């Protein structure tokens, strides 16, 4: 199955990027097979 | 769910997406799960920097319901930032694209509040009351809007 989301696995870096870009973070807590 | 192209485009264009896997990223799952009180999977949070939660989706939802919750969360984040002129069309988009979901009546309520907050015009609330007479009249959100009639 194609994965279309550009997932980050580094929350702290993503948070800094979100702040710089004026966006919110979407955090997906998952147990599904990766 | 995230493999759906429309959901993927929505997430990539509006959010910085972070995945925390319960087993593969166990230490991070424990750290962030504690930070945000996430005890179950799937849990999806919309968070403004540095760590302000704006919306929470817990448990599985079918595609349209999940997409509607993402769109609702995006609108709620704009509202919470005080960006009421951005929030109103974002709430209206929920109603337009996902009219048969639980998110739609909630979006209708907050759309009216957004317009009121943006303009100071109390007619926005009266108009929202009227909308609930026409649609979603059985919803909890119609009860909340009933004081505006």
N, CA and C atoms of all chains as a GROMACS GRO file, in nm:
protein
  549
    1UNK      N    1   0.084  -0.120   0.000
    1UNK     CA    2   0.000   0.000   0.000
    1UNK      C    3   0.088   0.125   0.000
    2UNK      N    4   0.061   0.214  -0.090
    2UNK     CA    5   0.144   0.334  -0.101
    2UNK      C    6   0.126   0.423   0.022
    3UNK      N    7   0.234   0.477   0.068
    3UNK     CA    8   0.229   0.570   0.182
    3UNK      C    9   0.248   0.710   0.128
    4UNK      N   10   0.149   0.794   0.144
    4UNK     CA   11   0.154   0.925   0.082
    4UNK      C   12   0.198   1.035   0.178
    5UNK      N   13   0.204   1.003   0.306
    5UNK     CA   14   0.238   1.105   0.405
    5UNK      C   15   0.390   1.113   0.422
    6UNK      N   16   0.442   1.233   0.432
    6UNK     CA   17   0.586   1.253   0.453
    6UNK      C   18   0.612   1.254   0.603
    7UNK      N   19   0.609   1.136   0.663
    7UNK     CA   20   0.621   1.126   0.809
    7UNK      C   21   0.759   1.164   0.858
    8UNK      N   22   0.762   1.240   0.966
    8UNK     CA   23   0.885   1.258   1.042
    8UNK      C   24   0.877   1.166   1.164
    9UNK      N   25   0.991   1.124   1.211
    9UNK     CA   26   0.995   1.043   1.334
    9UNK      C   27   1.074   1.116   1.443
   10UNK      N   28   1.096   1.243   1.420
   10UNK     CA   29   1.171   1.326   1.515
   10UNK      C   30   1.079   1.440   1.559
   11UNK      N   31   1.012   1.420   1.670
   11UNK     CA   32   0.912   1.518   1.716
   11UNK      C   33   0.973   1.654   1.740
   12UNK      N   34   1.086   1.659   1.805
   12UNK     CA   35   1.142   1.789   1.843
   12UNK      C   36   1.182   1.872   1.720
   13UNK      N   37   1.241   1.806   1.621
   13UNK     CA   38   1.275   1.877   1.498
   13UNK      C   39   1.150   1.920   1.423
   14UNK      N   40   1.051   1.832   1.423
   14UNK     CA   41   0.926   1.865   1.355
   14UNK      C   42   0.858   1.985   1.421
   15UNK      N   43   0.867   1.992   1.552
   15UNK     CA   44   0.805   2.103   1.624
   15UNK      C   45   0.873   2.235   1.586
   16UNK      N   46   1.005   2.233   1.577
   16UNK     CA   47   1.076   2.354   1.535
   16UNK      C   48   1.035   2.395   1.394
   17UNK      N   49   1.024   2.296   1.307
   17UNK     CA   50   0.983   2.325   1.169
   17UNK      C   51   0.840   2.380   1.166
   18UNK      N   52   0.753   2.322   1.246
   18UNK     CA   53   0.614   2.370   1.251
   18UNK      C   54   0.610   2.516   1.295
   19UNK      N   55   0.691   2.549   1.395
   19UNK     CA   56   0.695   2.687   1.441
   19UNK      C   57   0.743   2.781   1.333
   20UNK      N   58   0.845   2.738   1.259
   20UNK     CA   59   0.902   2.822   1.153
   20UNK      C   60   0.804   2.841   1.038
   21UNK      N   61   0.724   2.738   1.010
   21UNK     CA   62   0.633   2.743   0.896
   21UNK      C   63   0.491   2.788   0.935
   22UNK      N   64   0.469   2.811   1.064
   22UNK     CA   65   0.337   2.854   1.107
   22UNK      C   66   0.231   2.746   1.092
   23UNK      N   67   0.271   2.621   1.107
   23UNK     CA   68   0.178   2.509   1.095
   23UNK      C   69   0.164   2.437   1.228
   24UNK      N   70   0.062   2.356   1.237
   24UNK     CA   71   0.047   2.264   1.350
   24UNK      C   72   0.114   2.132   1.314
   25UNK      N   73   0.146   2.058   1.419
   25UNK     CA   74   0.195   1.921   1.401
   25UNK      C   75   0.078   1.826   1.409
   26UNK      N   76   0.080   1.725   1.324
   26UNK     CA   77  -0.013   1.614   1.338
   26UNK      C   78   0.067   1.497   1.394
   27UNK      N   79   0.034   1.454   1.514
   27UNK     CA   80   0.106   1.345   1.578
   27UNK      C   81   0.020   1.219   1.572
   28UNK      N   82   0.073   1.116   1.509
   28UNK     CA   83   0.001   0.990   1.495
   28UNK      C   84   0.066   0.886   1.586
   29UNK      N   85  -0.003   0.852   1.694
   29UNK     CA   86   0.041   0.744   1.781
   29UNK      C   87  -0.018   0.615   1.723
   30UNK      N   88   0.070   0.528   1.675
   30UNK     CA   89   0.024   0.414   1.598
   30UNK      C   90   0.086   0.285   1.649
   31UNK      N   91   0.013   0.176   1.631
   31UNK     CA   92   0.069   0.043   1.654
   31UNK      C   93   0.057  -0.043   1.529
   32UNK      N   94   0.016   0.021   1.419
   32UNK     CA   95  -0.002  -0.052   1.293
   32UNK      C   96   0.133  -0.090   1.236
   33UNK      N   97   0.141  -0.200   1.158
   33UNK     CA   98   0.268  -0.236   1.094
   33UNK      C   99   0.320  -0.123   1.008
   34UNK      N  100   0.450  -0.096   1.019
   34UNK     CA  101   0.509   0.013   0.940
   34UNK      C  102   0.569  -0.041   0.813
   35UNK      N  103  -0.542   0.420   0.616
   35UNK     CA  104  -0.618   0.545   0.609
   35UNK      C  105  -0.533   0.658   0.550
   36UNK      N  106  -0.407   0.666   0.599
   36UNK     CA  107  -0.319   0.772   0.549
   36UNK      C  108  -0.272   0.746   0.406
   37UNK      N  109  -0.297   0.624   0.355
   37UNK     CA  110  -0.259   0.596   0.217
   37UNK      C  111  -0.358   0.656   0.119
   38UNK      N  112  -0.472   0.702   0.166
   38UNK     CA  113  -0.568   0.767   0.078
   38UNK      C  114  -0.509   0.897   0.023
   39UNK      N  115  -0.510   0.915  -0.110
   39UNK     CA  116  -0.445   1.034  -0.168
   39UNK      C  117  -0.500   1.166  -0.117
   40UNK      N  118  -0.631   1.174  -0.099
   40UNK     CA  119  -0.689   1.302  -0.053
   40UNK      C  120  -0.646   1.333   0.090
   41UNK      N  121  -0.646   1.231   0.174
   41UNK     CA  122  -0.601   1.253   0.311
   41UNK      C  123  -0.453   1.288   0.313
   42UNK      N  124  -0.376   1.218   0.230
   42UNK     CA  125  -0.232   1.247   0.223
   42UNK      C  126  -0.205   1.390   0.181
   43UNK      N  127  -0.277   1.436   0.081
   43UNK     CA  128  -0.255   1.573   0.034
   43UNK      C  129  -0.295   1.673   0.142
   44UNK      N  130  -0.404   1.646   0.210
   44UNK     CA  131  -0.450   1.738   0.314
   44UNK      C  132  -0.348   1.746   0.427
   45UNK      N  133  -0.300   1.631   0.469
   45UNK     CA  134  -0.204   1.629   0.581
   45UNK      C  135  -0.073   1.696   0.540
   46UNK      N  136  -0.021   1.660   0.424
   46UNK     CA  137   0.109   1.714   0.383
   46UNK      C  138   0.106   1.866   0.363
   47UNK      N  139  -0.008   1.918   0.318
   47UNK     CA  140  -0.014   2.060   0.286
   47UNK      C  141  -0.045   2.146   0.410
   48UNK      N  142  -0.104   2.086   0.511
   48UNK     CA  143  -0.150   2.168   0.624
   48UNK      C  144  -0.078   2.143   0.755
   49UNK      N  145  -0.013   2.029   0.769
   49UNK     CA  146   0.049   1.993   0.895
   49UNK      C  147   0.193   1.948   0.873
   50UNK      N  148   0.267   1.944   0.983
   50UNK     CA  149   0.394   1.872   0.986
   50UNK      C  150   0.364   1.737   1.051
   51UNK      N  151   0.362   1.629   0.973
   51UNK     CA  152   0.319   1.501   1.027
   51UNK      C  153   0.432   1.424   1.097
   52UNK      N  154   0.402   1.375   1.216
   52UNK     CA  155   0.498   1.298   1.296
   52UNK      C  156   0.432   1.166   1.336
   53UNK      N  157   0.501   1.056   1.310
   53UNK     CA  158   0.449   0.926   1.351
   53UNK      C  159   0.532   0.873   1.467
   54UNK      N  160   0.462   0.826   1.570
   54UNK     CA  161   0.527   0.766   1.686
   54UNK      C  162   0.471   0.625   1.700
   55UNK      N  163   0.556   0.526   1.678
   55UNK     CA  164   0.510   0.388   1.678
   55UNK      C  165   0.528   0.325   1.816
   56UNK      N  166   0.423   0.258   1.861
   56UNK     CA  167   0.422   0.204   1.998
   56UNK      C  168   0.534   0.104   2.022
   57UNK      N  169   0.570   0.026   1.920
   57UNK     CA  170   0.673  -0.077   1.939
   57UNK      C  171   0.807  -0.034   1.879
   58UNK      N  172   0.803   0.017   1.756
   58UNK     CA  173   0.928   0.050   1.689
   58UNK      C  174   0.995   0.175   1.747
   59UNK      N  175   0.916   0.264   1.806
   59UNK     CA  176   0.969   0.385   1.871
   59UNK      C  177   0.922   0.387   2.017
   60UNK      N  178   0.945   0.278   2.086
   60UNK     CA  179   0.884   0.260   2.219
   60UNK      C  180   0.923   0.369   2.317
   61UNK      N  181   1.050   0.408   2.317
   61UNK     CA  182   1.094   0.511   2.412
   61UNK      C  183   1.026   0.645   2.381
   62UNK      N  184   1.018   0.678   2.252
   62UNK     CA  185   0.953   0.804   2.213
   62UNK      C  186   0.802   0.796   2.237
   63UNK      N  187   0.746   0.679   2.214
   63UNK     CA  188   0.603   0.661   2.242
   63UNK      C  189   0.576   0.685   2.390
   64UNK      N  190   0.662   0.635   2.474
   64UNK     CA  191   0.645   0.653   2.618
   64UNK      C  192   0.660   0.801   2.656
   65UNK      N  193   0.761   0.866   2.599
   65UNK     CA  194   0.787   1.008   2.632
   65UNK      C  195   0.672   1.097   2.585
   66UNK      N  196   0.638   1.085   2.458
   66UNK     CA  197   0.534   1.173   2.403
   66UNK      C  198   0.395   1.131   2.450
   67UNK      N  199   0.376   1.001   2.470
   67UNK     CA  200   0.249   0.955   2.524
   67UNK      C  201   0.224   1.013   2.661
   68UNK      N  202   0.331   1.023   2.742
   68UNK     CA  203   0.318   1.086   2.872
   68UNK      C  204   0.294   1.236   2.860
   69UNK      N  205   0.363   1.299   2.767
   69UNK     CA  206   0.348   1.444   2.749
   69UNK      C  207   0.205   1.481   2.711
   70UNK      N  208   0.145   1.399   2.624
   70UNK     CA  209   0.012   1.431   2.571
   70UNK      C  210  -0.098   1.340   2.625
   71UNK      N  211  -0.066   1.259   2.723
   71UNK     CA  212  -0.166   1.168   2.781
   71UNK      C  213  -0.230   1.082   2.674
   72UNK      N  214  -0.150   1.025   2.589
   72UNK     CA  215  -0.198   0.934   2.484
   72UNK      C  216  -0.174   0.790   2.532
   73UNK      N  217  -0.280   0.723   2.567
   73UNK     CA  218  -0.270   0.590   2.627
   73UNK      C  219  -0.313   0.480   2.533
   74UNK      N  220  -0.354   0.515   2.412
   74UNK     CA  221  -0.417   0.417   2.326
   74UNK      C  222  -0.378   0.445   2.181
   75UNK      N  223  -0.381   0.341   2.098
   75UNK     CA  224  -0.360   0.362   1.955
   75UNK      C  225  -0.482   0.308   1.878
   76UNK      N  226  -0.515   0.368   1.765
   76UNK     CA  227  -0.455   0.493   1.716
   76UNK      C  228  -0.508   0.615   1.791
   77UNK      N  229  -0.417   0.705   1.819
   77UNK     CA  230  -0.452   0.838   1.867
   77UNK      C  231  -0.384   0.939   1.776
   78UNK      N  232  -0.460   1.034   1.727
   78UNK     CA  233  -0.408   1.138   1.640
   78UNK      C  234  -0.432   1.272   1.707
   79UNK      N  235  -0.325   1.350   1.720
   79UNK     CA  236  -0.334   1.481   1.784
   79UNK      C  237  -0.295   1.590   1.685
   80UNK      N  238  -0.362   1.701   1.693
   80UNK     CA  239  -0.320   1.822   1.622
   80UNK      C  240  -0.268   1.917   1.729
   81UNK      N  241  -0.141   1.954   1.716
   81UNK     CA  242  -0.070   2.025   1.822
   81UNK      C  243  -0.004   2.149   1.764
   82UNK      N  244  -0.026   2.263   1.832
   82UNK     CA  245   0.046   2.384   1.794
   82UNK      C  246   0.175   2.393   1.875
   83UNK      N  247   0.283   2.442   1.814
   83UNK     CA  248   0.408   2.458   1.889
   83UNK      C  249   0.390   2.552   2.007
   84UNK      N  250   0.452   2.525   2.121
   84UNK     CA  251   0.544   2.412   2.139
   84UNK      C  252   0.473   2.282   2.176
   85UNK      N  253   0.359   2.289   2.243
   85UNK     CA  254   0.295   2.162   2.280
   85UNK      C  255   0.148   2.182   2.319
   86UNK      N  256   0.078   2.269   2.246
   86UNK     CA  257  -0.062   2.297   2.278
   86UNK      C  258  -0.154   2.212   2.193
   87UNK      N  259  -0.224   2.121   2.256
   87UNK     CA  260  -0.315   2.034   2.183
   87UNK      C  261  -0.438   2.111   2.138
   88UNK      N  262  -0.473   2.097   2.008
   88UNK     CA  263  -0.590   2.164   1.952
   88UNK      C  264  -0.704   2.066   1.922
   89UNK      N  265  -0.669   1.940   1.892
   89UNK     CA  266  -0.773   1.844   1.855
   89UNK      C  267  -0.720   1.703   1.877
   90UNK      N  268  -0.811   1.613   1.912
   90UNK     CA  269  -0.773   1.475   1.942
   90UNK      C  270  -0.870   1.379   1.874
   91UNK      N  271  -0.815   1.278   1.808
   91UNK     CA  272  -0.895   1.171   1.748
   91UNK      C  273  -0.846   1.040   1.809
   92UNK      N  274  -0.933   0.971   1.880
   92UNK     CA  275  -0.894   0.844   1.943
   92UNK      C  276  -0.975   0.731   1.882
   93UNK      N  277  -0.906   0.622   1.847
   93UNK     CA  278  -0.973   0.506   1.790
   93UNK      C  279  -0.987   0.516   1.639
   94UNK      N  280  -1.019   0.402   1.579
   94UNK     CA  281  -1.036   0.396   1.434
   94UNK      C  282  -1.163   0.469   1.391
   95UNK      N  283  -1.156   0.534   1.274
   95UNK     CA  284  -1.273   0.592   1.209
   95UNK      C  285  -1.268   0.557   1.061
   96UNK      N  286  -1.384   0.535   0.997
   96UNK     CA  287  -1.386   0.518   0.852
   96UNK      C  288  -1.330   0.643   0.782
   97UNK      N  289  -1.297   0.626   0.655
   97UNK     CA  290  -1.222   0.730   0.583
   97UNK      C  291  -1.284   0.870   0.593
   98UNK      N  292  -1.411   0.884   0.555
   98UNK     CA  293  -1.470   1.018   0.554
   98UNK      C  294  -1.479   1.077   0.695
   99UNK      N  295  -1.507   0.992   0.792
   99UNK     CA  296  -1.514   1.041   0.930
   99UNK      C  297  -1.376   1.087   0.978
  100UNK      N  298  -1.275   1.010   0.942
  100UNK     CA  299  -1.140   1.048   0.982
  100UNK      C  300  -1.099   1.178   0.912
  101UNK      N  301  -1.124   1.184   0.780
  101UNK     CA  302  -1.087   1.305   0.705
  101UNK      C  303  -1.161   1.427   0.761
  102UNK      N  304  -1.286   1.408   0.798
  102UNK     CA  305  -1.363   1.520   0.852
  102UNK      C  306  -1.305   1.568   0.985
  103UNK      N  307  -1.256   1.475   1.065
  103UNK     CA  308  -1.197   1.513   1.193
  103UNK      C  309  -1.065   1.588   1.172
  104UNK      N  310  -0.987   1.546   1.072
  104UNK     CA  311  -0.865   1.620   1.041
  104UNK      C  312  -0.898   1.764   1.000
  105UNK      N  313  -1.000   1.776   0.914
  105UNK     CA  314  -1.039   1.909   0.867
  105UNK      C  315  -1.095   1.993   0.982
  106UNK      N  316  -1.170   1.929   1.069
  106UNK     CA  317  -1.222   2.000   1.187
  106UNK      C  318  -1.108   2.046   1.277
  107UNK      N  319  -1.012   1.960   1.297
  107UNK     CA  320  -0.897   1.995   1.380
  107UNK      C  321  -0.817   2.110   1.322
  108UNK      N  322  -0.801   2.109   1.190
  108UNK     CA  323  -0.730   2.219   1.124
  108UNK      C  324  -0.802   2.351   1.150
  109UNK      N  325  -0.935   2.349   1.137
  109UNK     CA  326  -1.014   2.470   1.161
  109UNK      C  327  -1.008   2.513   1.307
  110UNK      N  328  -1.016   2.416   1.397
  110UNK     CA  329  -1.012   2.449   1.540
  110UNK      C  330  -0.878   2.510   1.580
  111UNK      N  331  -0.771   2.464   1.516
  111UNK     CA  332  -0.639   2.520   1.545
  111UNK      C  333  -0.635   2.667   1.503
  112UNK      N  334  -0.690   2.697   1.385
  112UNK     CA  335  -0.694   2.837   1.340
  112UNK      C  336  -0.776   2.921   1.436
  113UNK      N  337  -0.890   2.868   1.479
  113UNK     CA  338  -0.976   2.940   1.573
  113UNK      C  339  -0.902   2.967   1.703
  114UNK      N  340  -0.835   2.866   1.753
  114UNK     CA  341  -0.766   2.879   1.882
  114UNK      C  342  -0.653   2.981   1.876
  115UNK      N  343  -0.596   3.000   1.758
  115UNK     CA  344  -0.492   3.101   1.741
  115UNK      C  345  -0.550   3.241   1.727
  116UNK      N  346  -0.682   3.249   1.718
  116UNK     CA  347  -0.746   3.379   1.698
  116UNK      C  348  -0.754   3.419   1.553
  117UNK      N  349  -0.727   3.324   1.463
  117UNK     CA  350  -0.734   3.352   1.319
  117UNK      C  351  -0.876   3.323   1.271
  118UNK      N  352  -0.970   3.405   1.316
  118UNK     CA  353  -1.112   3.375   1.293
  118UNK      C  354  -1.151   3.384   1.146
  119UNK      N  355  -1.088   3.474   1.070
  119UNK     CA  356  -1.120   3.485   0.928
  119UNK      C  357  -1.072   3.363   0.850
  120UNK      N  358  -0.969   3.298   0.898
  120UNK     CA  359  -0.925   3.173   0.836
  120UNK      C  360  -1.010   3.056   0.885
  121UNK      N  361  -1.050   3.063   1.010
  121UNK     CA  362  -1.122   2.951   1.069
  121UNK      C  363  -1.259   2.931   1.005
  122UNK      N  364  -1.330   3.041   0.978
  122UNK     CA  365  -1.467   3.025   0.928
  122UNK      C  366  -1.473   2.944   0.798
  123UNK      N  367  -1.396   2.980   0.694
  123UNK     CA  368  -1.402   2.897   0.573
  123UNK      C  369  -1.352   2.754   0.594
  124UNK      N  370  -1.261   2.738   0.690
  124UNK     CA  371  -1.213   2.602   0.718
  124UNK      C  372  -1.325   2.518   0.781
  125UNK      N  373  -1.404   2.580   0.869
  125UNK     CA  374  -1.520   2.508   0.925
  125UNK      C  375  -1.624   2.483   0.815
  126UNK      N  376  -1.645   2.581   0.729
  126UNK     CA  377  -1.742   2.562   0.621
  126UNK      C  378  -1.700   2.449   0.528
  127UNK      N  379  -1.570   2.432   0.509
  127UNK     CA  380  -1.521   2.323   0.423
  127UNK      C  381  -1.556   2.187   0.481
  128UNK      N  382  -1.557   2.177   0.613
  128UNK     CA  383  -1.597   2.050   0.677
  128UNK      C  384  -1.741   2.018   0.641
  129UNK      N  385  -1.828   2.119   0.651
  129UNK     CA  386  -1.970   2.098   0.621
  129UNK      C  387  -1.990   2.062   0.474
  130UNK      N  388  -1.915   2.131   0.388
  130UNK     CA  389  -1.930   2.110   0.244
  130UNK      C  390  -1.882   1.972   0.202
  131UNK      N  391  -1.766   1.932   0.252
  131UNK     CA  392  -1.705   1.807   0.204
  131UNK      C  393  -1.752   1.684   0.280
  132UNK      N  394  -1.791   1.702   0.406
  132UNK     CA  395  -1.828   1.586   0.489
  132UNK      C  396  -1.960   1.613   0.562
  133UNK      N  397  -2.068   1.638   0.485
  133UNK     CA  398  -2.192   1.683   0.548
  133UNK      C  399  -2.260   1.578   0.636
  134UNK      N  400  -2.226   1.451   0.615
  134UNK     CA  401  -2.295   1.344   0.688
  134UNK      C  402  -2.212   1.288   0.804
  135UNK      N  403  -2.111   1.359   0.845
  135UNK     CA  404  -2.027   1.313   0.955
  135UNK      C  405  -2.060   1.387   1.085
  136UNK      N  406  -2.011   1.333   1.195
  136UNK     CA  407  -2.032   1.399   1.325
  136UNK      C  408  -1.962   1.534   1.331
  137UNK      N  409  -1.860   1.552   1.249
  137UNK     CA  410  -1.785   1.677   1.251
  137UNK      C  411  -1.866   1.794   1.195
  138UNK      N  412  -1.961   1.764   1.107
  138UNK     CA  413  -2.032   1.871   1.035
  138UNK      C  414  -2.113   1.962   1.128
  139UNK      N  415  -2.198   1.908   1.216
  139UNK     CA  416  -2.271   2.001   1.305
  139UNK      C  417  -2.179   2.079   1.399
  140UNK      N  418  -2.072   2.018   1.442
  140UNK     CA  419  -1.976   2.091   1.526
  140UNK      C  420  -1.912   2.204   1.446
  141UNK      N  421  -1.880   2.175   1.320
  141UNK     CA  422  -1.821   2.278   1.234
  141UNK      C  423  -1.920   2.391   1.209
  142UNK      N  424  -2.048   2.355   1.196
  142UNK     CA  425  -2.150   2.459   1.172
  142UNK      C  426  -2.158   2.554   1.291
  143UNK      N  427  -2.150   2.497   1.409
  143UNK     CA  428  -2.152   2.579   1.531
  143UNK      C  429  -2.032   2.675   1.535
  144UNK      N  430  -1.913   2.618   1.515
  144UNK     CA  431  -1.793   2.700   1.528
  144UNK      C  432  -1.773   2.796   1.412
  145UNK      N  433  -1.832   2.763   1.297
  145UNK     CA  434  -1.829   2.858   1.186
  145UNK      C  435  -1.901   2.986   1.225
  146UNK      N  436  -2.018   2.970   1.288
  146UNK     CA  437  -2.092   3.088   1.333
  146UNK      C  438  -2.017   3.166   1.438
  147UNK      N  439  -1.955   3.095   1.530
  147UNK     CA  440  -1.878   3.163   1.635
  147UNK      C  441  -1.759   3.236   1.572
  148UNK      N  442  -1.697   3.173   1.474
  148UNK     CA  443  -1.582   3.237   1.407
  148UNK      C  444  -1.623   3.368   1.342
  149UNK      N  445  -1.740   3.363   1.274
  149UNK     CA  446  -1.786   3.486   1.208
  149UNK      C  447  -1.816   3.595   1.311
  150UNK      N  448  -1.877   3.554   1.421
  150UNK     CA  449  -1.907   3.651   1.527
  150UNK      C  450  -1.778   3.710   1.585
  151UNK      N  451  -1.680   3.624   1.608
  151UNK     CA  452  -1.554   3.671   1.666
  151UNK      C  453  -1.479   3.762   1.567
  152UNK      N  454  -1.494   3.734   1.438
  152UNK     CA  455  -1.424   3.814   1.337
  152UNK      C  456  -1.490   3.948   1.315
  153UNK      N  457  -1.624   3.953   1.329
  153UNK     CA  458  -1.698   4.074   1.293
  153UNK      C  459  -1.759   4.148   1.412
  154UNK      N  460  -1.781   4.076   1.521
  154UNK     CA  461  -1.852   4.136   1.634
  154UNK      C  462  -2.002   4.148   1.610
  155UNK      N  463  -2.048   4.092   1.499
  155UNK     CA  464  -2.189   4.103   1.461
  155UNK      C  465  -2.266   3.984   1.518
  156UNK      N  466  -2.354   4.012   1.616
  156UNK     CA  467  -2.429   3.905   1.681
  156UNK      C  468  -2.527   3.836   1.587
  157UNK      N  469  -2.556   3.899   1.472
  157UNK     CA  470  -2.643   3.833   1.375
  157UNK      C  471  -2.583   3.702   1.325
  158UNK      N  472  -2.452   3.693   1.333
  158UNK     CA  473  -2.387   3.568   1.291
  158UNK      C  474  -2.434   3.451   1.376
  159UNK      N  475  -2.460   3.477   1.503
  159UNK     CA  476  -2.507   3.371   1.591
  159UNK      C  477  -2.654   3.339   1.562
  160UNK      N  478  -2.734   3.440   1.538
  160UNK     CA  479  -2.873   3.418   1.500
  160UNK      C  480  -2.885   3.340   1.371
  161UNK      N  481  -2.798   3.373   1.276
  161UNK     CA  482  -2.797   3.301   1.149
  161UNK      C  483  -2.760   3.154   1.171
  162UNK      N  484  -2.667   3.131   1.261
  162UNK     CA  485  -2.627   2.993   1.291
  162UNK      C  486  -2.742   2.917   1.355
  163UNK      N  487  -2.813   2.982   1.444
  163UNK     CA  488  -2.932   2.921   1.502
  163UNK      C  489  -3.028   2.878   1.391
  164UNK      N  490  -3.050   2.966   1.295
  164UNK     CA  491  -3.142   2.934   1.185
  164UNK      C  492  -3.090   2.816   1.103
  165UNK      N  493  -2.962   2.811   1.082
  165UNK     CA  494  -2.905   2.697   1.006
  165UNK      C  495  -2.934   2.566   1.076
  166UNK      N  496  -2.929   2.568   1.209
  166UNK     CA  497  -2.957   2.445   1.283
  166UNK      C  498  -3.104   2.407   1.277
  167UNK      N  499  -3.192   2.503   1.247
  167UNK     CA  500  -3.332   2.466   1.227
  167UNK      C  501  -3.347   2.385   1.099
  168UNK      N  502  -3.259   2.414   1.000
  168UNK     CA  503  -3.267   2.348   0.870
  168UNK      C  504  -3.189   2.218   0.866
  169UNK      N  505  -3.080   2.210   0.943
  169UNK     CA  506  -2.992   2.093   0.932
  169UNK      C  507  -2.924   2.067   1.065
  170UNK      N  508  -2.911   1.941   1.095
  170UNK     CA  509  -2.845   1.894   1.218
  170UNK      C  510  -2.924   1.936   1.344
  171UNK      N  511  -3.056   1.944   1.329
  171UNK     CA  512  -3.138   1.992   1.440
  171UNK      C  513  -3.138   1.894   1.558
  172UNK      N  514  -3.104   1.769   1.534
  172UNK     CA  515  -3.102   1.670   1.641
  172UNK      C  516  -2.966   1.659   1.710
  173UNK      N  517  -2.872   1.741   1.670
  173UNK     CA  518  -2.736   1.729   1.723
  173UNK      C  519  -2.720   1.803   1.856
  174UNK      N  520  -2.618   1.762   1.928
  174UNK     CA  521  -2.581   1.834   2.050
  174UNK      C  522  -2.549   1.979   2.020
  175UNK      N  523  -2.493   2.003   1.903
  175UNK     CA  524  -2.451   2.139   1.868
  175UNK      C  525  -2.571   2.229   1.842
  176UNK      N  526  -2.681   2.169   1.796
  176UNK     CA  527  -2.805   2.246   1.782
  176UNK      C  528  -2.855   2.291   1.920
  177UNK      N  529  -2.840   2.204   2.018
  177UNK     CA  530  -2.879   2.242   2.155
  177UNK      C  531  -2.794   2.360   2.203
  178UNK      N  532  -2.665   2.353   2.175
  178UNK     CA  533  -2.576   2.461   2.219
  178UNK      C  534  -2.610   2.593   2.150
  179UNK      N  535  -2.654   2.583   2.023
  179UNK     CA  536  -2.689   2.705   1.948
  179UNK      C  537  -2.829   2.754   1.978
  180UNK      N  538  -2.907   2.675   2.055
  180UNK     CA  539  -3.048   2.710   2.076
  180UNK      C  540  -3.065   2.842   2.151
  181UNK      N  541  -2.966   2.883   2.226
  181UNK     CA  542  -2.976   3.009   2.302
  181UNK      C  543  -2.962   3.131   2.211
  182UNK      N  544  -2.927   3.108   2.085
  182UNK     CA  545  -2.907   3.220   1.992
  182UNK      C  546  -3.034   3.252   1.913
  183UNK      N  547  -3.141   3.175   1.937
  183UNK     CA  548  -3.264   3.195   1.859
  183UNK      C  549  -3.348   3.309   1.913
   0.00000   0.00000   0.00000
